[in-house]
């Protein structure tokens, strides 16, 4: 299964931030519902519009979104208090914390929540030295993260490694080594999930949808089994279903056929 994490409910986006602070329940619930209808398997919640209000906003968002859909949530924050607030309200099976890094402080603060609530965890391939700028550095951090997280009794099938892609507009060529990182993570850690924020690749460029779809197909081919995406974006789920069917990852094209019958393929 490919983990489709719907990215739209993110309070760093002005429209979402304004609607949350205006208490517009119907708007936020519609954002959740339309992502679920489009094919999201999880809904990401980012309450980071104002750090001083993040815990309060996470509480409100979690209640509102969880009333609208039955999908597991992805709590997207570096604030352990905000994460704990969301998890207390909606600790559904399949819930994911987004994210930890190799930074000691983040690991110390967040892994106890992963253990307590038995969640999955997104692990970003960066550490106290920052984001490595080459293949070797990303793989080094990936291996260290797996070692540290496993040592806490968290099984590999609950780990979602994020190899971190940067914008093509400012980091030309880096996507090539990121794809190699994905391939080698898949070889070395076959039971670990691999996910990343897809739209980072197109940041700062026009007609972003074109780049997002092409890169998604590349990610699937490299071995990625999840992504933070906008499933309502034109052609996005078409690309995902088509890529998986063409590569033999969707046995007999059953998911592709099901999506077609449900009018989710255009």
DAFEN-V64935 format. One record per pair of residues at least 24 apart in sequence whose C-alpha atoms are under 8 Angstrom apart, sorted by the first residue. I is the first residue (numbers start at 1). J is the second residue. D is the distance in whole Angstrom. If there is no record, write none. Layout:
# DAFEN-V64935
i=(I | I)
j=(J | J)
d=(D | D)
This chain:
# DAFEN-V64935
i=(1 | 2 | 2 | 3 | 3 | 3 | 3 | 3 | 3 | 3 | 4 | 4 | 4 | 4 | 4 | 4 | 4 | 4 | 4 | 5 | 5 | 5 | 5 | 5 | 5 | 5 | 5 | 5 | 5 | 5 | 6 | 6 | 6 | 6 | 6 | 6 | 6 | 6 | 6 | 6 | 6 | 7 | 7 | 7 | 7 | 7 | 7 | 8 | 8 | 8 | 9 | 9 | 9 | 9 | 10 | 10 | 10 | 10 | 10 | 11 | 11 | 11 | 11 | 12 | 12 | 12 | 12 | 13 | 17 | 20 | 20 | 25 | 28 | 28 | 29 | 29 | 29 | 30 | 32 | 32 | 32 | 33 | 33 | 34 | 35 | 35 | 35 | 36 | 36 | 38 | 38 | 38 | 38 | 39 | 39 | 39 | 40 | 41 | 41 | 42 | 42 | 42 | 42 | 42 | 43 | 43 | 43 | 43 | 44 | 44 | 44 | 44 | 45 | 45 | 45 | 45 | 46 | 46 | 46 | 47 | 47 | 48 | 54 | 55 | 55 | 55 | 55 | 56 | 58 | 58 | 58 | 58 | 59 | 59 | 59 | 62 | 62 | 62 | 63 | 63 | 66 | 72 | 74 | 78 | 80 | 80 | 80 | 84 | 87 | 91 | 93 | 94 | 94 | 95 | 95 | 96 | 96 | 96 | 97 | 97 | 98 | 98 | 99 | 99 | 100 | 101 | 101 | 101 | 101 | 102 | 102 | 102 | 102 | 102 | 102 | 103 | 103 | 104 | 111 | 111 | 114 | 115 | 115 | 115 | 119 | 120 | 120 | 120 | 120 | 121 | 121 | 121 | 122 | 122 | 122 | 122 | 122 | 123 | 123 | 123 | 123 | 124 | 124 | 124 | 124 | 125 | 125 | 125 | 125 | 134 | 134 | 135 | 135 | 135 | 135 | 138 | 138 | 139 | 139 | 142 | 156 | 156 | 156 | 157 | 157 | 157 | 158 | 158 | 159 | 159 | 160 | 160 | 160 | 160 | 161 | 161 | 161 | 161 | 161 | 162 | 162 | 162 | 163 | 163 | 163 | 164 | 164 | 165 | 165 | 165 | 165 | 165 | 166 | 166 | 167 | 167 | 167 | 167 | 167 | 168 | 168 | 168 | 169 | 169 | 169 | 169 | 169 | 179 | 179 | 179 | 180 | 182 | 182 | 182 | 182 | 183 | 183 | 186 | 186 | 193 | 193 | 193 | 194 | 194 | 194 | 194 | 194 | 195 | 195 | 195 | 195 | 195 | 196 | 196 | 196 | 197 | 197 | 197 | 198 | 198 | 198 | 199 | 209 | 209 | 212 | 213 | 216 | 217 | 220 | 221 | 235 | 237 | 237 | 238 | 238 | 238)
j=(225 | 225 | 226 | 40 | 41 | 42 | 195 | 225 | 226 | 227 | 39 | 40 | 41 | 42 | 226 | 227 | 228 | 229 | 231 | 40 | 41 | 42 | 43 | 44 | 74 | 226 | 227 | 228 | 229 | 230 | 35 | 36 | 40 | 41 | 42 | 43 | 44 | 228 | 229 | 230 | 231 | 43 | 44 | 45 | 228 | 229 | 230 | 32 | 44 | 230 | 43 | 44 | 45 | 46 | 44 | 45 | 46 | 47 | 48 | 46 | 47 | 48 | 49 | 46 | 47 | 48 | 49 | 49 | 49 | 57 | 61 | 64 | 64 | 65 | 64 | 65 | 68 | 68 | 65 | 68 | 69 | 68 | 69 | 232 | 230 | 231 | 232 | 69 | 71 | 231 | 232 | 237 | 264 | 231 | 237 | 264 | 231 | 71 | 72 | 71 | 72 | 73 | 74 | 95 | 71 | 72 | 73 | 74 | 73 | 74 | 75 | 76 | 73 | 74 | 75 | 76 | 75 | 76 | 77 | 76 | 77 | 77 | 82 | 81 | 82 | 83 | 85 | 82 | 82 | 83 | 85 | 86 | 85 | 86 | 89 | 86 | 89 | 90 | 89 | 90 | 90 | 96 | 98 | 106 | 109 | 110 | 113 | 113 | 117 | 117 | 119 | 119 | 120 | 119 | 120 | 120 | 121 | 122 | 121 | 122 | 122 | 123 | 123 | 124 | 124 | 125 | 126 | 127 | 145 | 126 | 127 | 128 | 141 | 144 | 145 | 127 | 128 | 128 | 149 | 152 | 154 | 152 | 153 | 154 | 158 | 157 | 158 | 159 | 160 | 158 | 159 | 160 | 159 | 160 | 161 | 162 | 195 | 159 | 160 | 161 | 162 | 161 | 162 | 163 | 164 | 161 | 162 | 163 | 164 | 174 | 177 | 177 | 178 | 180 | 181 | 163 | 181 | 181 | 185 | 185 | 191 | 192 | 193 | 191 | 192 | 193 | 192 | 193 | 192 | 193 | 192 | 193 | 194 | 195 | 192 | 193 | 194 | 195 | 196 | 194 | 195 | 196 | 194 | 195 | 196 | 196 | 197 | 196 | 197 | 198 | 200 | 201 | 200 | 201 | 200 | 201 | 202 | 203 | 204 | 201 | 202 | 203 | 201 | 202 | 203 | 204 | 205 | 218 | 219 | 222 | 222 | 219 | 222 | 223 | 224 | 222 | 223 | 223 | 224 | 224 | 225 | 226 | 223 | 224 | 225 | 226 | 227 | 224 | 225 | 226 | 227 | 228 | 226 | 227 | 228 | 227 | 228 | 229 | 227 | 228 | 229 | 229 | 233 | 234 | 236 | 239 | 240 | 243 | 244 | 247 | 266 | 264 | 265 | 264 | 265 | 266)
d=(7 | 5 | 5 | 8 | 6 | 7 | 8 | 6 | 4 | 6 | 7 | 5 | 5 | 6 | 6 | 6 | 6 | 7 | 8 | 6 | 6 | 5 | 6 | 6 | 8 | 8 | 6 | 5 | 6 | 8 | 6 | 8 | 6 | 8 | 6 | 5 | 6 | 6 | 5 | 5 | 6 | 7 | 5 | 8 | 6 | 5 | 5 | 8 | 7 | 6 | 8 | 6 | 5 | 6 | 8 | 6 | 5 | 6 | 8 | 6 | 5 | 6 | 5 | 8 | 8 | 6 | 5 | 8 | 6 | 8 | 8 | 6 | 7 | 7 | 7 | 6 | 6 | 8 | 6 | 7 | 7 | 7 | 6 | 7 | 7 | 6 | 6 | 7 | 8 | 6 | 6 | 8 | 7 | 6 | 7 | 8 | 6 | 6 | 7 | 6 | 5 | 5 | 6 | 8 | 7 | 7 | 5 | 6 | 6 | 4 | 6 | 6 | 7 | 6 | 5 | 6 | 7 | 5 | 6 | 8 | 7 | 7 | 6 | 7 | 4 | 8 | 7 | 8 | 6 | 8 | 7 | 6 | 6 | 6 | 8 | 6 | 7 | 7 | 7 | 8 | 7 | 8 | 6 | 8 | 6 | 6 | 8 | 7 | 7 | 7 | 8 | 7 | 7 | 5 | 6 | 4 | 5 | 7 | 5 | 6 | 5 | 8 | 6 | 7 | 6 | 6 | 6 | 6 | 8 | 6 | 4 | 7 | 7 | 8 | 6 | 5 | 5 | 7 | 8 | 8 | 8 | 8 | 8 | 7 | 7 | 8 | 4 | 6 | 7 | 6 | 5 | 6 | 6 | 4 | 6 | 7 | 8 | 7 | 6 | 5 | 6 | 6 | 5 | 6 | 7 | 7 | 6 | 5 | 7 | 8 | 7 | 6 | 7 | 7 | 6 | 7 | 7 | 6 | 8 | 8 | 6 | 5 | 8 | 6 | 5 | 7 | 7 | 8 | 6 | 6 | 6 | 4 | 5 | 6 | 7 | 6 | 5 | 6 | 8 | 6 | 5 | 5 | 8 | 8 | 7 | 6 | 7 | 7 | 7 | 8 | 6 | 6 | 6 | 6 | 5 | 4 | 6 | 5 | 7 | 5 | 6 | 8 | 8 | 7 | 7 | 6 | 7 | 8 | 7 | 6 | 7 | 8 | 6 | 6 | 7 | 5 | 6 | 6 | 8 | 7 | 6 | 7 | 8 | 5 | 6 | 6 | 8 | 6 | 6 | 4 | 5 | 7 | 7 | 5 | 6 | 6 | 5 | 7 | 6 | 6 | 6 | 7 | 7 | 7 | 8 | 6 | 7 | 6 | 7 | 7 | 7 | 8 | 7 | 8 | 6 | 7)
